[in-house]
Amino acid sequence: MVTIRAAVLGALPLLGSVLGYANPKTCTGTCTNSHDPAIIRRSDGTYFRFSTNGKIAVHTAPDITGPWTYKGSAIPAGSSINLPGNQDLWAPDVSLIDGTYYLYYSVSQFGSQNSAIGVATSTTMDVGSWTDHGATGVKSSSDKPYNAIDANLISANGKLYLTWGSFWHDIYQAEMKSAPLTLASGVSSYQVAYDPATTAVEGSFVFKNGNYYYLFYSKGQCCGYDQNMPAAGGEYKIMVCRSSSPTGGFVDKNGAACTNGGGTVVLESHGNVYGPGGQGVYQDPTYGPILYYHYVDKTIGYADGDKRFGWNTINFSSGWPVV
């Protein structure tokens, strides 16, 4: 078993050199504790990084490069949502809407469809300033086609949309109220991405560049590499489809529908970088559009606690994101 694992891992640096992906750019300070990162820059120039666990861990830095400093928990009392997992919050997403920061999070347990998406608000993002509002109305159980985790908010054409999903029938979306604490009245959710061959699709993030909306998502096994190493290529990777609409019609570079297994690879394992995913995209005032994510550095370790913060600039000149 050790021999097989070594052979698989030993082949990855060669694969990376062929694929030619850029290595993660500089990160100083606390670059771990960064599973499923969410990045935003406050008007005073302070960067905030939110991440899974620790009741949404908060780190700040003067630049995307760091030095990152741990500040505490965004929701130290846990979520008011009455579900198992409400003290172990996942997959934050943060947006600034009309002077208020909205921090979405997931309440669930690993492998469970008994899940819900919650939200907290703040006007500063400082630790101690967040108010938990609990449920957004996006929830799931065995009667739903989706798993209500991994939320992402996008503002488009004067409306706000929440995109979410993990496994089952993958990625769904619905319109939110103008103050996006809950779903808009009377709306129904709809599917925007699905891979019928392997439902291991999650962590969606919609970003507009030029005339297109890009649906980024993670595909493959996210976690537990130290206990259960997947076959080569089965680990997390970052994928994308695009559309002229924020609400559907997403296709990959070959024109295949994202609702029928389409998807173009943006970033995957290469060199000492293993399993990049849990990504988001941010329009940085200094570096331009950046892709941020977590990954494992093979020289350090494969445990979930070893996940590191990574980021790269994105080149959209071809019409598709390249890092």
NORRAWO-V163543 format. One record per backbone hydrogen bond with DSSP energy under -1.0 kcal/mol. CO is the residue of the C=O (numbers start at 1). NH is the residue of the N-H. E is the energy in kcal/mol with one decimal. If there is no record, write none. Layout:
BEGIN
CO:NH:E  CO:NH:E
END
This chain:
BEGIN
1:5:-2.3  2:6:-2.5  3:7:-2.1  4:8:-2.4  5:9:-2.5  6:10:-2.4  7:11:-1.2  11:15:-1.9  12:16:-2.7  13:17:-1.9  14:18:-1.6  15:19:-2.4  16:20:-2.4  28:68:-2.5  29:31:-1.1  31:309:-2.5  35:52:-2.8  38:50:-2.5  40:48:-3.0  42:45:-2.3  46:42:-3.2  47:61:-1.7  48:40:-1.7  49:59:-2.4  50:38:-2.0  51:57:-1.3  53:57:-1.4  55:75:-2.2  56:74:-2.7  57:51:-1.5  58:71:-3.3  58:72:-1.0  59:49:-3.0  60:69:-2.5  61:47:-3.3  63:66:-1.8  65:28:-2.3  68:30:-2.6  69:60:-2.1  72:58:-2.4  75:78:-2.1  81:83:-1.9  83:86:-1.4  85:88:-1.7  86:79:-2.7  89:53:-2.6  90:106:-2.2  93:104:-3.0  95:102:-3.1  97:100:-1.6  100:97:-3.1  101:122:-1.5  102:95:-1.8  103:120:-2.1  104:93:-1.6  105:118:-2.3  106:90:-2.0  107:116:-1.8  109:112:-2.5  113:115:-1.6  115:140:-2.7  116:107:-2.8  117:136:-1.9  118:105:-2.0  119:133:-2.8  120:103:-3.1  121:131:-2.7  122:101:-3.3  126:129:-2.1  131:121:-2.2  134:119:-1.6  136:183:-1.8  138:117:-2.5  140:115:-1.3  141:144:-2.1  145:169:-2.2  147:149:-2.2  149:165:-2.7  152:163:-2.9  154:161:-2.8  156:159:-1.9  159:156:-3.0  160:176:-3.0  161:154:-2.4  162:174:-2.0  163:152:-1.6  164:172:-3.1  167:170:-2.9  171:192:-2.6  171:193:-1.4  172:164:-2.7  173:190:-1.9  174:162:-2.9  175:184:-2.2  179:181:-3.2  182:177:-2.4  184:187:-1.4  190:173:-1.9  193:171:-1.9  194:261:-2.6  199:201:-2.7  200:220:-2.3  201:167:-2.1  202:218:-3.1  205:216:-3.0  207:214:-3.4  209:212:-1.9  212:209:-2.6  213:243:-2.0  214:207:-2.2  215:241:-1.4  216:205:-2.3  217:239:-3.2  218:202:-2.4  219:237:-1.1  221:236:-1.7  224:227:-1.1  224:228:-2.8  231:234:-3.0  234:221:-2.8  237:219:-2.3  238:266:-3.5  238:267:-1.5  239:217:-1.8  240:264:-2.5  241:215:-2.9  242:251:-2.6  243:213:-3.5  250:258:-3.0  251:242:-2.8  252:255:-2.0  256:252:-2.2  257:260:-1.6  257:262:-2.4  258:194:-2.7  264:240:-1.5  267:238:-3.3  270:273:-2.8  272:298:-2.7  273:270:-2.1  274:296:-2.7  277:294:-2.7  280:292:-2.4  282:284:-1.1  282:290:-2.7  284:288:-1.7  288:284:-2.2  289:314:-2.5  290:282:-2.2  291:312:-2.2  292:280:-2.0  293:310:-3.1  294:277:-2.0  295:308:-3.3  296:274:-2.5  297:300:-2.4  297:301:-2.0  303:306:-2.0  304:307:-1.4  308:295:-1.6  310:293:-2.4  311:25:-2.8  312:291:-3.0  315:322:-1.4  316:319:-2.3  322:315:-2.7
END
